Amino acid sequence: MNTSLHTGLRLRLIGASAAALLLLSACGSDDSGDAETQTTDGIVGTREIPDFGTVLTDADGNTLYTTEAEADGSILCVDGCEDFWPPLAMTGSEVPSGVDGVDGEFGVIARPDGSDQLTLDGMPLYTFSEDTGPGSFVGDGFEDDFQGTHFVWHAVTTGGSAPSDDDEDGGGGYDY
């Protein structure tokens, strides 16, 4: 039995395993290069997104959105719309009293299915299923249609204003 052959194979196997482990740990990183989410009351928070600004997030750091179609506080995103735009549900938690840097008042609205949804200044808050995680905001400026209603979605920024319609980072659109 050639021990130098076995030692060489063993060293190559250890090296390959270490390289694979390093590669897998790098792939699993969710560092998007932006600041960590700062939460208040464990329900909502803010997150700085480079070259965009500070957005309102859920407790997991996912960007929150509103839609112009619901500016009057009515719930129009139902059925299939909810699959793409999950409502920020309130389940027994207290309504946040406020978040540093966010102008506006939080509240709760009853959805048609009887669940409660968090609002900001009366506008229902949603996440977007196509966002890839904390720091993602591909739903900003997104346009779609559900049940005959046209929706234009905007990330909620701490400045209280929706980004301009010519923002290149959002976009796309689908008709459902």
N, C-alpha and C positions, 0 to 999 in steps of 0.2 A: 504494500500500500504506500503510495507516494504522499507523504504528509505535506510537502510543499504545495502540491496540487490542491489538496483539501484546504490548506490555509489560504491560498490565493482565491479559491472559490468562495470561501467563507468571508473574506475581506470584501470581495466584490458584492456579495449578497448584502452585507451590512451597509456598504456604501450606497447601493441601489435603494435599500429600504430607507435610509436616512434622506436621500434625495426625494423619494416619493413622499415621505412624511412632510418634508419642507414644502414641497409643491402643493400638497393637499392643504396644509395650514395656510398658505398664502391665498389659495382659492377660496377658502372659507371666510376670509376677512371681509367685514362689511364696512371697512373704512372708506368712505367716499371722499375723504379729504376736507370735509366740512366739520363745523363745530358740533359738539354733542347736543342732544336735545335737553333743554331746560324745562322741566315740568313743574306745574303748580297743581296741588290737590290730587296728583296722580291721574288726572283725566286729560288735561291739555297742557301744551307747553309751546316752546318756540325752538326753531333751529335756523342757524345762519347757513345760507346757501351761497357759496361764492359767485360773484357776478350776477346775483339776482336780488338778494336781500334776506331778511328774516321772515320766515313763514310760521304760521300757527300749525301745530302738529297734535296728533293724538298722543297718548302716553307712550306708545312704542316708537315715536319719532316720525310717523308717516304724515306727509303733508295733508292739510285739510283744505277743502274746496267748498265754494258756494257756486250757485248758478243764477244767472240773471233771470231765468224763467221763474224762480221762486222768490224774487225780490220782495213780493208782498207778504211773504211768510207762509204761503200755501205750499203743501207737499204735492209736487207733480212727478217726482222721480219715484215711481212704483213699479212693481212687477219686474220685467226684464231690466229696467234701468238700475234697480238695486243690485243686480249681479255685477254691473260694471262700476257702480258708484255706491259702495256700502255706506249706509247712514252711520253717523257717530252715535251709537246707542247710549242711552243713560239707563243703567240698571241698578237702581237703589243708591247710587252715589249722590252726594250733594252737588248742586250746580256750582261750578267754580265762581269764586267771587271776583276773579280777575287774573290776568297774566301780565307780568311786567312788559311794558312796551306795546301792549295791545289795547287800542282804544275800542270801547264798546262794552256792551253788557251781555253776559251769557244768560241763556234761558233754556227752557225745554218746550218742545211742541209734541203733541200727540200725533203719531203717524196713522194712516188709515187702517193699518193692521192692529192698532192698539198699543204698539210699542212707543217708547219715548225717545226723542232725538234731541241732541244738544244743538242750540242755535247761538249765533252771535248777532246781536242787534236784530233779532227776529228772523235771520236767514239761516235755514237748516245747514248743518255741516256734514260733509261727506269725505271719505277717502276714495282713492281711485285704484281699481284692481290692476291696472297696467303699470302702476308705479312699482319699481323693483325693490323698494325698501326705504329706510330712512334716508333723507336727502334727495330722493327722486321726486320730480314734480312734472312729469310728462303730461299730466292732465291740465296744466295751465294753458288757457286759450283753446282747449279742446272743444269741438262742436259735435253734437250728435242729436238724433231725433228718436223719441220714444212715444208711442201712442199718439202721434200727431203733434207733439210738443217739441219745439226746437230748444235745445239747451246749449248755452255757452258757459263753460266752467272756468273759474279763476282760483288760483291758490290764494289763500287768505294771508295777506302780508301784515306785518306789525304796524305799518304806516296807515293801515285802514283803507288803502285804495287798491283796487284791482290793477294788475299790470296792464300795460297797453295792449291793444289787439294785434299790434305788429311785432310782439315779442316772438323771437325765433325759437325759443326753447320749448314752447308748448306746441299745440297744434294737432293737425290731423283731424279726422272726423269720420264718423260712421252714421249710417242711417239704419235704425233698427225698427 
